[in-house]
Amino acid sequence: MYARDNTKLVVDWERLPPAEQVDAATEAFRMLGDATRLRLLWLLCGGEYDVTTLADQLGAPRPAVSQHLAKLRLAGLVSQRRDGRRAVYAARGGHVRRLLAEALGAAAHHVKGLPDHD
């Protein structure tokens, strides 16, 4: 849990967000609809990794991992920086980490039959 996670999120549920914001969120959720990308993002929430390390962790081919990372970058969920000749990837900030934690937390409640909480 992050220190800022204890603050209450203030949302005006009666006012629709702007269309471009909804479009960006829809694209982010679409990217998370793939199990490999969800696992990649989970790993990237914990630190920075290069493609080879991620491919080894997932047991997936490097080209496939590279393609998934490119899609996650385009959706704004992952950042990339150069470390010499290597490209290093990470989740793009606290919003992404909290989104993923909440999504998987909700899934755990569903799978285990646990009651929802606020």
Sequence and secondary structure as in RCSB ss.txt:
>XXXX:A:sequence
MYARDNTKLVVDWERLPPAEQVDAATEAFRMLGDATRLRLLWLLCGGEYDVTTLADQLGAPRPAVSQHLAKLRLA
GLVSQRRDGRRAVYAARGGHVRRLLAEALGAAAHHVKGLPDHD
>XXXX:A:secstr
  GGGGS     TTS   HHHHHHHHHHHHHTTSHHHHHHHHHHHS  EEHHHHHHHHT  HHHHHHHHHHHHHT
TSEEEEEETTEEEEEE SHHHHHHHHHHHHHHHHHHHT     
